[in-house]
Amino acid sequence: MDAVQTQTEEISDNNNTLHKNLCEQCHVQPSKYTCPRCEIRTCSLGCVKSHKVDSGCDGIRDKTAYIPLEDFSDINLLSDYRLLEDVARVAEHGKRDILMKQHRKPPFLQYLTKAAYKRNIRFRTMPFPMYRRKKNNSIYYRKIDSILWDITWVFPHSAVLHTEKRTSEKLLVSEAFQNVLNPNTANAILLYKLKAYRTVDVKTLSFYMKQELRSKEKNKYYNLCAEESLEKNLSGKVVLEHPIIHVLFPEETSKYSLVSDTENLHSNNVPTSHSGEILQGSEMTKDKHIVPENEVTEAAPDELPIMKINN
């Protein structure tokens, strides 16, 4: 009886061993290969492909799979080391891609930068995620050889900030200002808010543009000539994305410090990339130097609350 039981157990063990050695896909041929990911044993390329189709397995070893400490070997240690190297390599490539993208300007921006350079305008751009970069629609119109600037007009007396899209550089500053107050095109709310400016002689107003890329504690402004074109007024100055012009009554000008002739000579020394973008690693991109993304806070030196009104 014992001999029969022993023989039966041996036959059962042999069957189990034979079953384990069979291909787990076709269950006919002896297995030759083990899937690196799910450890299924197969006999041929056909069964390997069939297994991937049936199970959705990609056949790639899971480098992050848990391995008990007692099963951990030098091979596993080497695998972990190589995984960390791969992660570091991907991270480094990601940084390089970001730096490369910063230097690649779209064609319209390249044309604008070149056109500004020919006009002796130091046109500078901010990194794309920043507010002024995303909202700037200034372009160079090649057919008429003219830059169309977005202009942000700041009206401290009425606590209003308004951006006029694509204003021709050929216009006089006074003409560009009067276009903002044009009853045929302007927003009714804007006209109401700016009624104090509509009733005065333009010659009594002053037009100041902030000298960009200075410490906020030392804001200084250029006094623009109302009877000269935007192109001539911007020549020799830094334009960060687009001009921001403050419209002032005579009694307000004393609150603003003007740029001296000596300072004007050194004002164009701005660290940028070869494409005209402000270098992020430079001192100019620290919070105390760069213009805030929220332009409302810089609208007036006496910190008046500013209302944004766009058409």
C-alpha positions in Angstrom: 0.0 0.0 0.0 2.8 2.4 0.9 4.7 1.5 -2.3 1.6 2.3 -4.4 1.1 5.7 -2.6 4.8 6.5 -3.1 4.6 5.7 -6.8 1.4 7.8 -7.2 3.1 10.8 -5.5 6.2 10.5 -7.8 3.9 10.4 -10.9 2.1 13.5 -9.6 5.4 15.3 -9.0 6.6 14.4 -12.5 3.3 15.7 -14.0 3.6 19.0 -12.1 7.2 19.4 -13.2 6.2 18.6 -16.8 3.3 21.1 -16.5 5.7 23.8 -15.2 8.1 23.3 -18.1 5.3 23.6 -20.7 4.6 26.9 -22.5 1.9 28.7 -20.6 0.5 30.1 -23.8 0.0 27.0 -25.9 0.4 24.4 -23.2 2.0 22.0 -25.8 5.7 22.8 -26.3 8.3 23.0 -23.6 8.9 26.6 -22.4 12.1 28.4 -23.4 11.5 32.1 -22.5 10.3 34.0 -19.5 8.5 37.4 -19.8 10.6 40.1 -18.0 7.5 41.8 -16.8 5.0 39.1 -15.8 7.3 36.1 -15.7 5.0 34.0 -18.0 7.0 31.2 -19.7 6.6 30.8 -23.5 8.1 28.5 -26.1 8.4 30.7 -29.2 8.2 34.1 -30.8 4.6 33.3 -31.9 3.6 32.5 -28.3 5.4 35.6 -27.0 3.4 37.9 -29.4 0.2 36.0 -28.7 0.8 36.5 -24.9 1.3 40.3 -25.4 -1.9 40.6 -27.4 -4.0 38.6 -25.0 -2.7 40.2 -21.8 -1.7 43.6 -23.0 1.7 43.0 -21.5 4.5 45.1 -23.0 7.3 42.7 -22.0 9.3 45.4 -20.4 10.6 44.7 -16.9 9.1 46.8 -14.2 12.2 48.5 -12.7 10.2 49.8 -9.7 8.7 46.4 -8.8 9.0 45.5 -5.1 11.7 42.9 -4.4 11.9 41.3 -0.9 15.2 42.0 0.9 16.1 38.3 1.0 15.8 38.1 -2.8 17.7 41.3 -3.4 20.9 40.7 -5.4 23.8 42.6 -7.0 21.9 42.5 -10.3 18.9 44.3 -8.6 21.3 46.8 -7.1 22.8 47.5 -10.5 19.3 47.9 -12.0 18.3 50.4 -9.4 21.5 52.4 -10.0 20.8 52.5 -13.7 17.3 53.6 -13.1 18.5 56.6 -11.0 20.9 57.5 -13.8 18.1 57.4 -16.3 15.9 59.7 -14.1 18.8 62.2 -13.8 19.4 62.1 -17.5 15.7 62.8 -18.3 15.7 65.7 -15.8 18.8 67.2 -17.4 17.4 66.9 -20.9 14.2 68.6 -19.6 16.2 71.6 -18.3 18.0 71.9 -21.6 14.8 71.8 -23.6 13.4 74.7 -21.5 16.5 76.8 -22.1 16.3 76.0 -25.8 12.6 77.0 -26.0 13.4 80.3 -24.3 15.7 81.2 -27.2 13.3 80.2 -29.9 11.1 83.1 -30.8 8.2 82.7 -33.2 8.7 84.4 -36.6 6.4 87.3 -35.9 8.4 88.1 -32.7 11.7 87.8 -34.6 10.5 90.3 -37.2 9.3 92.7 -34.4 12.7 92.5 -32.6 14.7 93.2 -35.8 12.4 96.1 -36.8 12.7 97.6 -33.3 16.5 97.2 -33.5 16.6 99.1 -36.8 14.8 101.9 -35.1 17.2 102.0 -32.2 14.5 100.7 -29.9 15.8 98.2 -27.3 12.8 95.8 -27.5 12.9 93.2 -24.7 10.6 90.3 -24.1 9.7 88.5 -20.9 9.5 84.7 -20.4 6.3 83.4 -22.0 4.3 82.4 -18.8 4.5 86.0 -17.6 1.4 88.2 -18.0 2.8 90.9 -20.2 4.4 88.3 -22.6 1.1 86.5 -23.0 -1.0 89.6 -23.5 1.3 91.5 -25.8 -0.1 91.7 -29.4 2.4 94.1 -30.8 3.6 93.2 -34.3 5.7 94.4 -37.2 3.6 94.9 -40.3 6.1 94.3 -43.2 3.8 95.5 -46.0 3.9 99.0 -44.7 7.2 98.8 -42.8 5.5 99.8 -39.5 5.4 98.5 -36.0 1.9 98.4 -34.4 2.4 98.7 -30.7 0.0 97.7 -27.9 0.0 100.7 -25.6 -1.1 100.7 -22.0 -2.4 104.1 -21.1 -2.4 105.0 -17.4 -4.7 107.8 -16.1 -3.8 108.4 -12.5 -6.4 111.2 -12.1 -9.3 108.9 -12.9 -7.6 105.7 -11.6 -8.0 104.0 -15.0 -5.6 101.8 -16.9 -6.5 101.0 -20.6 -4.6 99.0 -23.2 -5.1 100.1 -26.8 -4.2 97.3 -29.3 -1.8 97.7 -32.2 -1.3 101.5 -32.5 0.8 102.6 -35.4 4.2 103.9 -34.6 3.7 106.6 -37.3 1.1 108.4 -35.1 2.0 111.3 -32.9 1.7 110.6 -29.2 -1.1 113.2 -29.1 -2.9 111.5 -31.9 -2.6 108.1 -30.3 -4.0 109.5 -27.1 -6.9 111.1 -28.9 -7.7 107.8 -30.5 -8.3 106.4 -27.0 -11.0 109.0 -26.4 -12.6 108.6 -29.9 -16.4 108.4 -29.2 -16.9 106.2 -32.3 -14.6 103.4 -31.1 -14.1 103.8 -27.4 -15.9 101.9 -24.6 -18.7 104.0 -23.1 -17.5 103.2 -19.6 -14.0 104.3 -20.5 -15.3 107.6 -22.0 -17.3 108.3 -18.8 -14.3 107.5 -16.5 -12.0 109.8 -18.6 -14.3 112.7 -19.0 -11.8 114.9 -17.2 -9.2 114.3 -19.9 -11.7 114.8 -22.7 -12.4 118.5 -21.8 -8.8 119.7 -21.6 -6.4 120.9 -24.2 -3.9 118.1 -25.1 -1.1 120.6 -25.0 -1.6 121.0 -21.2 -1.1 117.2 -20.6 2.3 115.5 -20.1 3.0 112.0 -21.3 5.5 110.0 -19.3 6.9 106.5 -20.0 8.6 104.6 -17.2 12.3 103.7 -17.6 12.1 99.9 -17.6 14.1 97.4 -15.6 14.9 99.7 -12.7 14.5 99.1 -9.0 10.9 99.9 -8.1 12.1 102.2 -5.3 13.9 104.3 -7.9 11.2 104.6 -10.7 12.1 107.2 -13.2 10.2 108.4 -16.3 10.9 109.7 -19.8 9.0 112.8 -20.8 7.6 112.0 -24.2 7.0 114.8 -26.8 3.3 114.9 -27.7 4.0 116.3 -31.1 6.5 113.7 -32.2 5.7 110.1 -33.5 5.8 107.1 -31.2 8.7 105.8 -33.3 10.8 108.9 -32.6 9.8 108.9 -28.9 10.7 105.3 -28.4 14.1 105.5 -30.2 17.0 105.0 -27.7 14.8 103.6 -25.0 14.1 100.1 -23.6 10.6 98.8 -24.4 9.6 95.8 -22.2 7.0 94.0 -24.3 5.1 97.3 -25.1 5.0 100.9 -24.1 3.2 102.0 -20.9 2.4 105.7 -21.0 1.1 107.8 -18.1 -1.1 110.8 -19.0 -0.7 113.5 -16.4 -2.2 116.9 -15.5 0.3 119.7 -14.7 -0.2 119.3 -10.9 0.6 115.5 -11.1 4.0 115.8 -12.7 5.8 116.7 -9.5 5.2 113.2 -8.2 7.4 111.7 -11.0 11.1 111.7 -11.2 12.5 112.2 -14.8 15.4 110.4 -16.4 18.4 112.7 -16.7 20.5 112.9 -19.9 23.4 111.0 -18.2 21.1 108.2 -17.1 19.6 108.0 -20.5 23.0 107.2 -22.0 23.4 104.1 -19.7 19.8 103.0 -19.6 20.1 100.5 -22.5 22.6 98.2 -20.8 20.2 95.3 -20.2 21.3 91.7 -19.9 19.5 89.6 -22.5 19.8 86.5 -24.6 20.8 86.7 -28.2 17.1 86.8 -29.2 16.3 89.8 -27.0 14.7 87.9 -24.1 15.6 89.0 -20.6 17.9 86.5 -19.1 16.2 84.7 -16.2 19.5 84.1 -14.4 20.4 87.8 -14.4 20.0 90.3 -11.6 17.3 92.1 -13.6 14.8 89.3 -13.1 14.8 89.5 -9.4 11.6 90.8 -7.9 13.1 94.2 -6.9 14.1 94.9 -10.5 11.5 93.3 -12.8 8.2 95.0 -13.5 5.4 93.2 -11.6 3.2 90.9 -13.7 0.2 92.8 -12.3 0.5 96.1 -14.0 -2.2 97.7 -11.7 0.3 98.0 -8.8 2.7 100.1 -10.8 0.2 102.4 -12.4 0.7 105.5 -10.2 3.4 106.6 -7.7 0.8 107.6 -5.2 -0.6 104.0 -5.2 -4.1 104.9 -6.4 -6.4 101.9 -7.0 -6.4 101.4 -10.8 -9.4 100.1 -12.8 -8.6 98.2 -16.0 -10.9 99.0 -18.9 -10.5 97.3 -22.3 -12.6 97.6 -25.4 
